[in-house]
């Protein structure tokens, strides 16, 4: 009732329950994965995750719910659970190898984790409950992030700067951010146009997005107003 166990190691069974709940999986009706070592508390979550291809057992009929979860296995859980494969980048970690490599690269490339040190991920170290909570939160934030414009400035007829309300996650590119905004020009002659961009850049602190407009969207010699997601 009064402790989370932040610094305690996380078991595979507990991780399965947390992840299945986070993903909103049907833990009541999932088909049996064939593991014979599951208790009633974790059975539904493990079966649901196995059905989705997110987790596997330590053998054909054993899941190992009471075994400690390694940081490498955690990376696999999160990568497969949230589909981070497209964000994978080569890491600077010297302790990454084998079956967990691609999963750790996915977490690194998306900016969800930078490792335990600059050169180590701690692939085979047990993960703490607090560490898992933090990484899960970062993953959820990465996918739920929606940028909002706090202010904007027309720098030139083909350049717009947008100051965002929040720092954008590391794994989201400037181009992806630009695509999340809906930018329209309403001209004094009564016409309007959805503005298209040909180039983007992001400030070092990831709060200012610069958009370079296409020649067809140039504001040269035009008068009116710009709306960015409804903000003038």
C-alpha positions as CSV (number, residue, x, y, z in Angstrom):
1,X,0.0,0.0,0.0
2,X,2.9,2.4,0.7
3,X,5.8,1.2,-1.5
4,X,6.3,0.7,-5.2
5,X,9.6,-1.2,-5.0
6,X,11.4,1.2,-7.2
7,X,14.8,-0.4,-6.8
8,X,13.6,-4.0,-6.8
9,X,14.3,-6.2,-9.8
10,X,11.3,-6.7,-12.1
11,X,10.2,-10.2,-12.9
12,X,9.1,-11.4,-16.3
13,X,5.6,-12.0,-15.1
14,X,5.2,-8.6,-13.6
15,X,6.6,-7.0,-16.8
16,X,4.0,-9.0,-18.8
17,X,1.1,-7.8,-16.7
18,X,2.2,-4.1,-16.9
19,X,2.8,-4.3,-20.7
20,X,-0.4,-6.1,-21.5
21,X,-2.4,-3.5,-19.4
22,X,-0.6,-0.7,-21.1
23,X,-1.3,-2.0,-24.6
24,X,-5.0,-2.7,-23.7
25,X,-4.8,-6.4,-24.7
26,X,-7.6,-8.8,-24.2
27,X,-6.2,-10.8,-21.3
28,X,-9.4,-12.7,-20.6
29,X,-10.0,-14.4,-24.0
30,X,-6.4,-14.9,-25.3
31,X,-5.6,-18.4,-26.4
32,X,-3.3,-20.4,-24.3
33,X,0.4,-20.1,-25.3
34,X,1.1,-23.5,-23.9
35,X,3.2,-22.4,-20.9
36,X,2.7,-24.7,-17.9
37,X,4.3,-22.4,-15.2
38,X,1.9,-19.5,-15.2
39,X,-0.2,-18.5,-12.2
40,X,-3.6,-16.9,-12.4
41,X,-2.3,-13.4,-11.9
42,X,0.0,-13.4,-15.0
43,X,-1.6,-16.1,-17.2
44,X,-3.9,-13.8,-19.2
45,X,-1.3,-11.2,-19.8
46,X,1.3,-13.7,-20.9
47,X,-1.1,-15.4,-23.3
48,X,-2.2,-12.1,-24.8
49,X,1.3,-10.9,-25.4
50,X,2.4,-14.3,-26.8
51,X,-0.7,-14.2,-29.2
52,X,0.5,-10.8,-30.5
53,X,4.1,-12.2,-31.0
54,X,5.5,-9.7,-28.4
55,X,7.0,-12.3,-26.0
56,X,8.3,-15.8,-26.0
57,X,9.1,-18.4,-23.4
58,X,12.4,-19.6,-22.1
59,X,11.4,-23.0,-23.6
60,X,8.5,-24.4,-25.5
61,X,6.4,-24.9,-22.4
62,X,8.0,-22.6,-19.8
63,X,7.7,-18.8,-19.6
64,X,9.7,-18.2,-16.4
65,X,7.4,-15.7,-14.8
66,X,9.4,-15.5,-11.6
67,X,12.8,-15.0,-13.3
68,X,14.2,-11.5,-13.4
69,X,13.8,-9.5,-16.6
70,X,17.0,-8.3,-18.2
71,X,17.4,-4.9,-19.8
72,X,17.9,-6.6,-23.2
73,X,14.6,-8.5,-22.8
74,X,12.9,-5.3,-21.7
75,X,14.1,-3.7,-25.0
76,X,12.6,-6.6,-26.9
77,X,9.3,-6.3,-25.0
78,X,9.0,-2.5,-25.8
79,X,10.2,-2.7,-29.4
80,X,7.8,-5.5,-30.4
81,X,5.0,-4.1,-28.2
82,X,5.1,-0.6,-29.7
83,X,6.6,-1.3,-33.2
84,X,9.8,0.8,-32.9
85,X,11.7,-1.1,-35.7
86,X,11.7,1.8,-38.1
87,X,13.6,4.1,-35.7
88,X,16.5,1.7,-35.1
89,X,20.0,3.2,-35.3
90,X,23.4,1.8,-34.6
91,X,24.4,2.3,-31.0
92,X,27.7,3.3,-29.3
93,X,27.2,0.5,-26.7
94,X,30.0,-2.1,-26.5
95,X,27.9,-4.6,-24.6
96,X,25.1,-5.1,-27.2
97,X,25.1,-8.3,-29.2
98,X,23.0,-11.3,-30.2
99,X,19.3,-11.4,-30.2
100,X,18.7,-8.2,-28.4
101,X,20.7,-6.0,-30.8
102,X,18.0,-4.8,-33.1
103,X,15.6,-4.2,-30.1
104,X,18.2,-2.0,-28.3
105,X,18.9,-0.2,-31.5
106,X,15.2,0.6,-31.8
107,X,15.0,2.1,-28.3
108,X,18.2,4.0,-28.9
109,X,17.2,5.4,-32.3
110,X,13.8,6.6,-31.0
111,X,15.5,8.4,-28.2
112,X,13.7,6.4,-25.5
113,X,16.9,5.4,-23.8
114,X,20.6,6.5,-23.9
115,X,21.9,3.5,-22.0
116,X,23.4,3.2,-18.5
117,X,26.6,5.0,-19.6
118,X,27.8,6.5,-22.9
119,X,29.2,3.2,-24.0
120,X,27.1,0.5,-22.1
121,X,23.5,-0.4,-22.2
122,X,23.6,-3.1,-19.5
123,X,22.1,-5.6,-21.8
124,X,22.2,-8.5,-19.4
125,X,21.7,-6.6,-16.2
126,X,18.4,-7.1,-14.4
127,X,16.1,-4.1,-14.8
128,X,14.6,-2.3,-11.8
129,X,10.9,-1.7,-11.4
130,X,11.6,2.1,-11.5
131,X,13.7,1.8,-14.6
132,X,11.0,-0.1,-16.4
133,X,8.4,2.4,-15.4
134,X,10.5,5.2,-16.7
135,X,11.2,3.5,-20.1
136,X,7.6,2.6,-20.5
137,X,6.5,6.2,-19.9
138,X,9.1,7.5,-22.4
139,X,7.8,5.0,-25.0
140,X,4.2,6.0,-24.4
141,X,5.1,9.7,-24.6
142,X,6.9,9.1,-27.8
143,X,3.8,7.7,-29.5
144,X,1.3,10.0,-27.9
145,X,3.2,13.2,-28.6
146,X,1.2,15.9,-30.4
147,X,3.0,19.2,-31.1
148,X,1.2,22.4,-30.4
149,X,2.3,25.9,-31.5
150,X,2.9,28.4,-28.8
151,X,3.8,31.1,-31.3
152,X,5.0,31.5,-34.9
153,X,6.8,34.0,-37.0
154,X,7.1,34.6,-40.7
155,X,10.8,35.0,-41.3
156,X,10.6,35.4,-45.0
157,X,8.1,34.7,-47.8
158,X,9.2,31.1,-47.8
159,X,10.3,30.6,-44.2
160,X,8.1,30.1,-41.0
161,X,9.3,29.5,-37.5
162,X,7.1,27.7,-35.0
163,X,7.8,27.7,-31.3
164,X,6.2,24.6,-29.8
165,X,4.7,24.3,-26.3
166,X,6.7,21.1,-25.5
167,X,10.1,19.7,-26.3
168,X,9.7,17.1,-29.1
169,X,10.9,13.6,-28.5
170,X,14.3,12.7,-29.8
171,X,13.1,10.1,-32.2
172,X,10.7,12.4,-34.1
173,X,12.3,14.2,-37.1
174,X,11.7,17.8,-38.1
175,X,9.9,16.6,-41.2
176,X,7.6,14.4,-39.2
177,X,6.8,17.3,-36.9
178,X,6.0,19.6,-39.8
179,X,3.6,17.0,-41.1
180,X,1.7,17.1,-37.8
181,X,0.9,20.8,-38.2
182,X,-1.9,22.0,-40.5
183,X,-0.7,25.3,-41.9
184,X,-3.1,27.5,-44.0
185,X,-2.8,31.0,-45.5
186,X,-6.0,33.1,-45.7
187,X,-5.5,36.0,-48.2
188,X,-7.2,39.4,-48.2
189,X,-8.7,38.6,-51.6
190,X,-10.8,35.9,-50.0
191,X,-8.8,32.9,-51.2
192,X,-6.9,30.4,-49.0
193,X,-4.3,27.8,-49.4
194,X,-2.8,24.9,-47.5
195,X,0.9,25.6,-47.4
196,X,3.4,22.9,-48.5
197,X,6.9,22.6,-47.3
198,X,10.1,21.5,-49.0
199,X,12.5,21.7,-46.1
200,X,12.5,21.5,-42.3
201,X,14.9,21.9,-39.4
202,X,14.7,21.8,-35.6
203,X,16.5,23.8,-33.0
204,X,19.1,22.2,-30.7
205,X,16.7,22.3,-27.8
206,X,13.9,20.7,-30.0
207,X,11.4,23.5,-29.3
208,X,11.6,25.6,-32.5
209,X,10.6,24.1,-35.9
210,X,11.7,26.0,-39.1
211,X,9.7,25.2,-42.2
212,X,10.8,26.1,-45.7
213,X,7.8,26.6,-48.0
214,X,7.7,25.3,-51.6
215,X,7.8,27.9,-54.4
216,X,4.1,27.3,-55.0
217,X,3.4,28.2,-51.4
218,X,5.5,31.3,-51.3
219,X,4.0,34.3,-49.6
220,X,5.8,36.8,-51.7
221,X,3.7,39.9,-52.4
222,X,0.6,38.5,-50.6
223,X,-1.3,39.9,-47.7
224,X,-3.5,38.1,-45.2
225,X,-3.0,35.8,-42.2
226,X,-1.5,32.4,-41.4
227,X,-3.3,29.8,-39.3
228,X,-1.4,27.0,-37.7
229,X,-3.8,24.4,-36.4
230,X,-6.3,27.2,-35.9
231,X,-3.9,29.7,-34.2
232,X,-3.5,33.0,-36.1
